[in-house]
Amino acid sequence: MGIRAPLVRYMAALAVRNRLTGLLFLFAVVLSGTALILTWLTPGTERRTFYDLAYLGLEFLAVATPILASTAIHVLEFDQRTVWLVLVRPVTRPGYTWGRFWGVTGAAWVNLSLASLLVGALALLLRALPEPWFVGVVVAAFLESLVIGALSCLVAFVTTSFVTALVVNGGIVLLGYLTPTLHAAVARSGNAALRLAGDTVYWVLPHLADFSVREFTRPAEGWYLTLLAIYALAWTGAALAAATAVFLKREV
Amino acid sequence: MKYSYPAAAAVFFAAAGAAGWGLDGRAAALLGDAPGNPENMAQWGARGLSLRKAAADMKWMEIIQHCGESLYHRDHGKVLAKLADEAVGFDPRFTYVHKFTGAMLMWPCRNPRAAVSLLEKGIRDNPSETGLKLYLAAFTYSRLENLRGEVGMLERLAVAPDAPPVVQKILANVYEKQGRPDKAAAMWRYLAKYSADGDISNWAKGKLERHGMTVPQ
């Protein structure tokens, strides 16, 4: 398949150097800082307020970084045709797909690692450690960015412009989050067509809400995280295989 | 070696479906939704987008800000009760809201019914939360003239296997204050004989002796 380290580095550099990625990290810093400030406004529940908002920031980064990094690269490569410069070298299309995926996901993981360290440091400042949710939330965020990275790669190869890619990615994320709730709601309705639509969406899209372990009333157990990892890897595999199949047929 | 990418995608997709099916069930259990939740579109959206806790935190901040206004109690806590309902609607496990807002409704707002109703909702959603039961017991006892009907909830809590001894003690006091000596004596006898808390057991024995009743051995 030829996964090439230089290609991964090239893609990661494109993603990390991108202003949008930097802006997102800045947003995560601001959100974590705001979480710390808001603890002053919520006497009695300082820990809860801080962690709720900080974890929300981590999950936001896990979703938004791969999407924005991927669509930003999309502009450069497909709209400005720089993808030709890469493909004239001895790089296979599957190799390119993997390189692109790991580059984008790597950039998201750099952002997530920095943000997780920041949350940990701020928690120390607040003397709010240890927090049993922390490890589960960080692991789930990394896994979620893996899935989103692969899906955004597929979307980039299917769509033809930056705007379409952004809209389709946004739609997938929105429906992916709403899917379990939507499915439960339509399952109660008597309308067969509605139930069929709900079932279809349920089986076709990833259930991103399952990655929100921060919302649980109890910390996620090890086996839940293991199953989540299997789920994330299966979705990543499916999306990357589909992306490769599409890219093999696409004219650039 | 030649790869068949569509076939690989199909295999991975099937694996994702199987894992997702197991994952959803466990996630629903770990979310620990209270019965009847979500009740409206806002709660539905917050749940669907995994924003329940953050939405409840925002409402909690609104509650605190509202309580910071000088005349917040003028409407007998009408607005406060609504805000608390919204906050615990988003996250029924946020028991600090039940306790704080319950106390504010009870004392400064002088609205014991709204306070008790909020606490009862909290107890239904969090049956293992002892603090809420103690609050309810204390509220009911201190405002007995307004809350005669709410003793029923206290009675149910007092006979539960994990009933806090303090709740049972307060129920005995409620019976005594209401002029129901038979029921009070039954509680004292039960506490004197079975309470694991030595202080409460001695207190119940003292009550029985003071009323000239036989103390169980």
Interface residues (C-beta under 8 A of the other chain):
Chain A: M1 L38 L41 T42 P43 G44 T45 R48 T49 D52 L53 L56 E59 P94 L174 Y177 L178 P180 T181 L182 A185 W203 P206 H207 A209 D210 S212 V213 R214 E215 F216 T217 R218 A220 Y224 L227 L228 I230 Y231 A234 W235 T236 G237 A238 A239 A241 A242 T244 A245 L248
Chain B: Y3 Y5 P6 A8 A9 A10 F12 F13 A15 A16 G17 A19 G20 G22 L23 D24 R26 A27 A28 L30 L31 G32 P38 W44 R47 G48 L49 S50 L51 R52 K53 A54 D57 W60 M61 I64 Q65 R93 F94 Y96 F100
